[in-house]
């Protein structure tokens, strides 16, 4: 099981990347940012989703489909800031 502090860092890094880039990162990118292997990050994402934090959905067990309040899959909910649409909502 991943360290709770690492899971908190993973959560923050993932949400920050979505806000910054307008899309969810791949677990290999997250691992690079966090200084750990892609495999460790992939497993930790599954653990993070299983903790019950609000609405983290993984596609095929390891790709981020949705990370509250954002969806990585296009939805009917457009989220924009200062007139620039960059995200989809859950």
N, CA, C and O of each residue as an XYZ file, in Angstrom:
360
protein
N       0.845     -1.182      0.000
C       0.000      0.000      0.000
C       0.889      1.244      0.000
O       1.909      1.301      0.687
N       0.478      2.230     -0.783
C       1.242      3.472     -0.887
C       1.107      4.297      0.387
O       0.088      4.254      1.077
N       2.138      5.029      0.668
C       2.173      5.941      1.803
C       1.088      7.009      1.635
O       0.944      7.561      0.544
N       0.322      7.312      2.689
C      -0.722      8.337      2.577
C      -0.195      9.694      2.092
O      -0.894     10.408      1.372
N       1.022     10.047      2.480
C       1.602     11.317      2.024
C       1.851     11.283      0.513
O       1.659     12.283     -0.179
N       2.285     10.110      0.007
C       2.482      9.970     -1.439
C       1.143     10.065     -2.163
O       1.054     10.703     -3.212
N       0.098      9.440     -1.617
C      -1.224      9.532     -2.244
C      -1.716     10.975     -2.279
O      -2.330     11.397     -3.260
N      -1.453     11.732     -1.222
C      -1.832     13.153     -1.196
C      -1.070     13.922     -2.267
O      -1.645     14.774     -2.944
N       0.216     13.631     -2.426
C       1.025     14.287     -3.466
C       0.533     13.915     -4.859
O       0.481     14.755     -5.757
N       0.175     12.652     -5.024
C      -0.353     12.187     -6.305
C      -1.656     12.904     -6.640
O      -1.861     13.327     -7.778
N      -2.526     13.037     -5.659
C      -3.791     13.747     -5.859
C      -3.529     15.190     -6.286
O      -4.080     15.664     -7.280
N      -2.698     15.870     -5.536
C      -2.407     17.280     -5.824
C      -1.736     17.447     -7.191
O      -2.098     18.340     -7.956
N      -0.777     16.602     -7.489
C      -0.060     16.691     -8.765
C      -0.999     16.426     -9.933
O      -0.916     17.099    -10.960
N      -1.887     15.455     -9.785
C      -2.833     15.134    -10.850
C      -3.799     16.282    -11.088
O      -3.997     16.701    -12.229
N      -4.395     16.789    -10.031
C      -5.346     17.891    -10.179
C      -4.664     19.131    -10.739
O      -5.234     19.816    -11.589
N      -3.467     19.428    -10.284
C      -2.721     20.582    -10.798
C      -2.407     20.427    -12.284
O      -2.483     21.398    -13.037
N      -2.056     19.218    -12.708
C      -1.760     18.974    -14.123
C      -3.001     19.161    -14.990
O      -2.916     19.705    -16.092
N      -4.140     18.716    -14.499
C      -5.382     18.894    -15.258
C      -5.691     20.376    -15.420
O      -6.040     20.821    -16.514
N      -5.568     21.135    -14.352
C      -5.826     22.577    -14.422
C      -4.836     23.244    -15.379
O      -5.222     24.079    -16.198
N      -3.573     22.874    -15.272
C      -2.514     23.482    -16.095
C      -2.650     23.124    -17.574
O      -2.525     23.991    -18.439
N      -2.908     21.831    -17.867
C      -2.852     21.337    -19.243
C      -4.199     21.177    -19.929
O      -4.259     21.023    -21.148
N      -5.279     21.210    -19.157
C      -6.601     21.039    -19.748
C      -6.964     19.586    -19.997
O      -7.988     19.310    -20.622
N      -6.150     18.651    -19.523
C      -6.414     17.212    -19.691
C      -5.686     16.459    -18.592
O      -4.743     16.965    -17.984
N      -6.138     15.256    -18.356
C      -5.494     14.426    -17.337
C      -4.191     13.852    -17.887
O      -4.128     13.463    -19.053
N      -3.157     13.799    -17.060
C      -1.884     13.240    -17.511
C      -1.906     11.713    -17.498
O      -2.726     11.098    -16.816
N      -1.012     11.127    -18.246
C      -0.791      9.676    -18.208
C      -0.029      9.356    -16.932
O       0.719     10.195    -16.430
N      -0.209      8.163    -16.405
C       0.470      7.822    -15.155
C       1.991      7.863    -15.284
O       2.680      8.087    -14.288
N       2.531      7.653    -16.485
C       3.983      7.762    -16.672
C       4.440      9.213    -16.491
O       5.502      9.468    -15.923
N       3.632     10.161    -16.979
C       3.958     11.577    -16.777
C       3.904     11.932    -15.296
O       4.765     12.652    -14.792
N       2.894     11.426    -14.606
C       2.783     11.682    -13.169
C       3.983     11.117    -12.423
O       4.540     11.771    -11.542
N       4.376      9.902    -12.781
C       5.524      9.283    -12.146
C       6.783     10.109    -12.349
O       7.593     10.262    -11.435
N       6.939     10.635    -13.546
C       8.094     11.485    -13.836
C       8.086     12.734    -12.953
O       9.121     13.112    -12.402
N       6.935     13.365    -12.819
C       6.831     14.563    -11.977
C       7.081     14.251    -10.502
O       7.623     15.077     -9.768
N       6.682     13.056    -10.078
C       6.808     12.681     -8.675
C       8.113     11.949     -8.362
O       8.423     11.691     -7.199
N       8.871     11.618     -9.400
C      10.148     10.949     -9.194
C      10.042      9.475     -8.846
O      10.902      8.934     -8.150
N       8.983      8.818     -9.330
C       8.808      7.388     -9.094
C       8.528      6.694    -10.427
O       8.292      7.357    -11.437
N       8.554      5.381    -10.427
C       8.351      4.626    -11.668
C       6.900      4.733    -12.145
O       5.985      4.952    -11.351
N       6.710      4.575    -13.451
C       5.335      4.555    -13.963
C       4.491      3.463    -13.307
O       3.312      3.676    -13.022
N       5.088      2.300    -13.071
C       4.336      1.197    -12.460
C       3.886      1.538    -11.044
O       2.755      1.240    -10.660
N       4.764      2.158    -10.271
C       4.392      2.565     -8.912
C       3.263      3.592     -8.952
O       2.344      3.550     -8.134
N       3.340      4.500     -9.898
C       2.298      5.523    -10.028
C       0.983      4.896    -10.470
O      -0.078      5.264     -9.967
N       1.042      3.955    -11.403
C      -0.178      3.284    -11.881
C      -0.880      2.571    -10.724
O      -2.096      2.682    -10.564
N      -0.114      1.847     -9.928
C      -0.706      1.153     -8.776
C      -1.280      2.147     -7.768
O      -2.365      1.929     -7.227
N      -0.558      3.229     -7.517
C      -1.009      4.226     -6.544
C      -2.283      4.924     -7.010
O      -3.129      5.268     -6.183
N      -2.438      5.140     -8.317
C      -3.688      5.730     -8.818
C      -4.874      4.833     -8.482
O      -5.935      5.320     -8.092
N      -4.694      3.528     -8.632
C      -5.753      2.588     -8.266
C      -6.075      2.655     -6.781
O      -7.242      2.610     -6.389
N      -5.041      2.762     -5.959
C      -5.244      2.892     -4.512
C      -5.957      4.202     -4.187
O      -6.851      4.238     -3.342
N      -5.556      5.273     -4.861
C      -6.186      6.574     -4.625
C      -7.668      6.520     -4.988
O      -8.510      7.024     -4.244
N      -7.985      5.917     -6.116
C      -9.385      5.797     -6.536
C     -10.183      4.948     -5.544
O     -11.369      5.198     -5.328
N      -9.541      3.954     -4.945
C     -10.223      3.058     -4.009
C     -10.423      3.671     -2.623
O     -11.156      3.108     -1.810
N      -9.788      4.814     -2.333
C      -9.926      5.429     -1.013
C     -11.294      6.045     -0.801
O     -11.694      6.295      0.336
N     -12.009      6.291     -1.876
C     -13.314      6.919     -1.747
C     -13.279      8.423     -1.909
O     -14.298      9.087     -1.721
N     -12.100      8.988     -2.261
C     -12.090     10.427     -2.541
C     -13.056     10.668     -3.683
O     -13.259      9.782     -4.513
N     -13.648     11.834     -3.742
C     -14.725     12.057     -4.712
C     -14.340     11.781     -6.161
O     -13.392     12.353     -6.700
N     -15.089     10.911     -6.751
C     -15.155     10.678     -8.193
C     -13.843     10.667     -8.949
O     -13.578     11.547     -9.768
N     -13.029      9.671     -8.671
C     -11.890      9.371     -9.526
C     -12.249      8.082    -10.246
O     -12.457      7.044     -9.617
N     -12.322      8.156    -11.572
C     -12.653      6.988    -12.362
C     -11.477      6.679    -13.274
O     -10.957      7.562    -13.956
N     -11.069      5.433    -13.280
C      -9.976      4.997    -14.130
C     -10.521      4.115    -15.246
O     -11.347      3.236    -15.002
N     -10.064      4.347    -16.454
C     -10.458      3.547    -17.611
C      -9.489      2.387    -17.747
O      -8.273      2.574    -17.727
N     -10.033      1.198    -17.885
C      -9.227     -0.014    -18.003
C      -8.235     -0.156    -16.855
O      -7.169     -0.753    -17.008
N      -8.603      0.402    -15.702
C      -7.826      0.212    -14.494
C      -6.656      1.137    -14.275
O      -6.098      1.159    -13.178
N      -6.248      1.921    -15.302
C      -5.068      2.743    -15.070
C      -5.009      4.071    -15.808
O      -4.081      4.844    -15.569
N      -5.926      4.367    -16.667
C      -5.941      5.657    -17.360
C      -7.019      6.533    -16.738
O      -8.142      6.078    -16.517
N      -6.686      7.775    -16.457
C      -7.622      8.672    -15.777
C      -8.735      9.081    -16.745
O      -8.494      9.753    -17.748
N      -9.951      8.659    -16.420
C     -11.117      9.041    -17.207
C     -11.774     10.278    -16.607
O     -12.281     11.140    -17.326
N     -11.756     10.351    -15.279
C     -12.389     11.461    -14.597
C     -11.720     11.661    -13.246
O     -11.384     10.701    -12.552
N     -11.537     12.906    -12.893
C     -10.882     13.273    -11.639
C     -11.601     14.518    -11.156
O     -11.337     15.622    -11.633
N     -12.511     14.338    -10.207
C     -13.429     15.407     -9.796
C     -12.698     16.735     -9.576
O     -11.641     16.766     -8.947
N     -13.251     17.805    -10.083
C     -14.540     17.923    -10.769
C     -14.438     17.814    -12.291
O     -15.390     18.142    -12.999
N     -13.293     17.355    -12.799
C     -13.047     17.335    -14.236
C     -13.261     15.952    -14.846
O     -13.077     14.927    -14.189
N     -13.654     15.953    -16.116
C     -13.741     14.723    -16.884
C     -12.688     14.786    -17.982
O     -12.528     15.816    -18.637
N     -11.985     13.705    -18.178
C     -11.014     13.632    -19.259
C     -11.698     13.176    -20.547
O     -11.107     13.213    -21.626
N     -12.937     12.752    -20.415
C     -13.747     12.330    -21.556
C     -14.728     13.459    -21.849
O     -15.363     13.963    -20.923
N     -14.871     13.869    -23.102
C     -15.797     14.961    -23.402
C     -17.198     14.702    -22.861
O     -17.751     13.611    -23.000
N     -17.750     15.736    -22.244
C     -19.121     15.678    -21.736
C     -19.872     16.905    -22.235
O     -19.311     17.742    -22.943
N     -21.120     17.004    -21.871
C     -21.923     18.169    -22.237
C     -21.647     19.368    -21.329
O     -22.221     20.441    -21.518
N     -20.775     19.183    -20.355
C     -20.479     20.247    -19.395
C     -19.142     20.878    -19.754
O     -18.084     20.289    -19.530
N     -19.199     22.079    -20.311
C     -17.980     22.824    -20.624
C     -17.595     23.675    -19.435
O     -18.442     24.334    -18.832
N     -16.336     23.662    -19.104
C     -15.816     24.490    -18.021
C     -14.858     25.495    -18.646
O     -13.915     25.108    -19.336
N     -15.093     26.780    -18.408
C     -14.226     27.805    -18.966
C     -13.862     28.837    -17.915
O     -14.593     29.067    -16.952
N     -12.725     29.439    -18.129
C     -12.239     30.504    -17.262
C     -11.839     31.661    -18.173
O     -11.101     31.474    -19.140
N     -12.326     32.843    -17.861
C     -12.048     34.032    -18.671
C     -12.350     33.791    -20.148
O     -11.621     34.258    -21.022
N     -13.421     33.067    -20.416
C     -13.865     32.828    -21.779
C     -13.134     31.719    -22.522
O     -13.501     31.401    -23.653
N     -12.123     31.130    -21.929
C     -11.373     30.046    -22.581
C     -11.864     28.705    -22.055
O     -11.711     28.404    -20.872
N     -12.463     27.889    -22.949
C     -12.926     26.563    -22.568
C     -11.749     25.605    -22.658
O     -11.186     25.392    -23.732
N     -11.391     25.038    -21.531
C     -10.247     24.125    -21.509
C     -10.579     22.777    -20.895
O      -9.785     21.843    -21.007
N     -11.730     22.650    -20.248
C     -12.010     21.431    -19.499
C     -13.446     20.985    -19.736
O     -14.294     21.744    -20.206
N     -13.683     19.720    -19.389
C     -15.033     19.184    -19.306
C     -15.302     18.863    -17.849
O     -14.408     18.447    -17.111
N     -16.557     19.063    -17.446
C     -16.960     18.727    -16.087
C     -17.561     17.344    -16.025
O     -17.959     16.774    -17.040
N     -17.621     16.810    -14.808
C     -18.220     15.490    -14.620
C     -19.713     15.571    -14.792
O     -20.404     14.559    -14.672
